Amino acid sequence: MMTANLLTGSFILVAGIALLIFLFVKLIPKAKRDTDTTALLTVFVVVAVFLVGMGGWVSLMGLGHFSGAMGCWL
């Protein structure tokens, strides 16, 4: 049985990976290269990377190995 943190972290991680795949496969190759589009794509990539990082962090907290030592940080 998966803990709540592990399940939530996995969903966040999958959402970030799916967003990165969508950006690099569909959106970035077809985008025009003007200033506004480049800035918006950069923001989307940064959000996707943060989603992957946050999902990995929450998943690690759900495993229980780190929850004792770092549980007070959350």
N, C-alpha and C positions, 0 to 999 in steps of 0.2 A: 504494500500500500504506500502510495506517495504522500508525503506530508504536504501541507498547504503551501509552504514556502517553495518546495521543490516544484510543485505543479505550477504555481504562479510564475516562478522564475523561468520554467521551461516555456510557458506561453509567451512571455516577454522576449525570451531569446529567439524563439521561432519567428515572432513578428519582426524583430530586428533583422534577422537573416533574410526573411522573405522581402522586406523592404529594400535591403541591399541588392538582392538578386534582381528585383524589379527595376531598381534604378540603373544598375549597370548593364542589364540586358535590353530593356525596353526604352527607358526614358532618356538616358544620357546619349546614346548613339543617334537618336532622332531629334534632339534639341538643337535649336539655332544657337549660335555662339554670340550672344550679346551680353551686356553687363548684367542686366536684371536676371536673365535665365541662369547665368553662371553663379550668381549670388544665391539664387533660390535652390539650385541643385547642390551647392555647397552646404546650405543649411539642412537640406534633406539628408545628405550623406552624414553630416555630423549627428543629426538626430538618430539615424539608424545605427551608427557606431555606439552612441550612448545607450540605445536600447539593448544592443548585444552585450555591452558591458554590464548594464544593470541586471539583465536577465541572468548572466553568468554569476554575478555576485549574489543575487537572491537564491539562485539554485544551490550555490555552495553553502549558503546559510541553512538551506533546507536539508542538507545532508547530515547535519548534526556534528560534523567534525570541528567546525569553527564556531559553533553557537555558544560553547562554554566560555571560550577565551574572549570572543568579540561580541557576545550577546548584548553587552551593556552599550555598545555603540549604536545599536539599532533602535 
